[in-house]
Amino acid sequence: MTSPTTIEPMYASAPKIYPREVSGRFARLRVAAVWLLLGLFYAVPWLRWEGRQAVLFDLPARQFHIFGLTFWPQEFLFMAWLLVLAALALFFVTAVAGRLWCGYACPQTVWTEAFIWMERLAEGPRQRRIKLDRAPWNAEKVLRKSAKHLMWVLFALFTGYTFVGYFTPVDVLAGRLLTFGAGPWETFWVGFYAFATWGNAGFLREQVCLYMCPYARFQSAMFDRDTLIISYDLERGEPRGKRARAASRTGLGDCVDCTLCVQACPTGIDIREGLQYECIACAACIDACDSVMDRMGYDRGLIRYATQRSMDGGESRVLRPRTVIYGVLLLLLAAAFVAAIALRSPLELEVLRDRNMLYQEIAGGRIENSYTVRLVNKRQQPVEIELRATGLPGIELSGAGPVIELGPGELRALGVRISAPAGAAPGGGHEVTVEAAVPGESQVILGRRTRFFLPAN
């Protein structure tokens, strides 16, 4: 007689993970990282620099202030440069130390840790939370769940407010929100970012790491046998088995099969089954296992940060082709980026030739061409400049005045004329340079080339 077939659902909801709270050196390091990173995120918009917000991405004014530096949209190259540096830094750290970024500094990890703290405050430790979720709805459950979500929502709203505070002055935004005078886009982004924080850190949690983050999928391409990963010492730990503290462990390894490493894992994996892409290298399992080893009187390190080569008895190498290549590229690009920032001109100068008229003859036997000069003062201090033209004998620039005063961050377009003697050069187009210089001095701040046309002889 044929036994009935068990039908397994193709799609099933992922079971909720209740990470166990652990203490230890790595737990303290994670707590310090959370406080540091969240503190920076929430505090930086309130810092002042020369009478303005220190870090402000002012989209309406098209100015991006980062302490003493101001960037403009046409300097988007610097943003692309930063992204390349960040990617290379991630590759380098991953090749050397695995997914340390995920375990300690990733925004998803940081905010999830904060939300779990609030969950523990409202609902209690792991076993009490499990029991509460399984219990029928009653007054205590409603009260605890409501308290948790109230803390989550308030924290998420403050997060959304802080995020928008990087684009709208944070004190101005506070006044608008309190008086219900915020614009539609400001209101939308505060609500959207708050909702995303509440959903990702409160509900999705490890699902973001497992299914939404691409880094988990391609990290293995940067791993090798010398990459530092969370490792379970199979030779020392197996065969595993439960035992009393004072009992003999004859025939058994050091693993007492307490499963605390699984209970502490925020992604719910069993590290004893080997390296898995779900592992975010947070080291919670190390702290949990070390605490058990201490109670049993065994040596720590059954689960530890190690490389595959060291686990096989070899000697790990930090310097190897991929780390050297990543490191050298990172240093070169970082040095070039710092040099480019230090040497960038405080002035933006564009010269556009008038296409409606090739040239015109003026009094004194001179030939004149017309241009539009666009000036941008990138500094947050006023600047004085003078415009002049070079490149042909007897060339002169007029129409801009002897000295041009530009206020902090000011953009100005000027109509100017450049003239030269008719016989200064053969007919046709000639390359000339419009220079922005320090008034009364020979020091040139910036120059732009353009074409000057003379009639045929």
Secondary structure, DSSP 8 states (H G I E B T S, - for coil): ---------SS------------SHHHHHHHHHHHHHHHHHHHGGG-EETTEESEEEETTTTEEEETTEEE-GGGHHHHHHHHHHHHHHHHHHHHHHSSHIIIII-HHHHHHHHHHHHHHHHH-SHHHHHHHHHS---HHHHHHHHHHHHHHHHHHHHHHHHHHTTTTTHHHHHHHHHTT---HHHHHHHHHHHHHHHHIIIIITHHIIIII-THHHHGGGG--TTS-EEEE-HHHH-S-----TTS--TT--S-----HHHHH-TT---GGG---TT-----HHHHHHHHHHHHHT--S-SEEEE-HHHHTT----S-SHHHHHHHHHHHHHHHHHHHHHHHS-SEEEEEEE-SS-S-EEETTTEEEEEEEEEEEE-SSS-EEEEEEEESSTT-EEESS-S-EEE-TT-EEEEEEEEEEETTSS-SEEEEEEEEEE-TTSS-EEEEEEEEEEE---
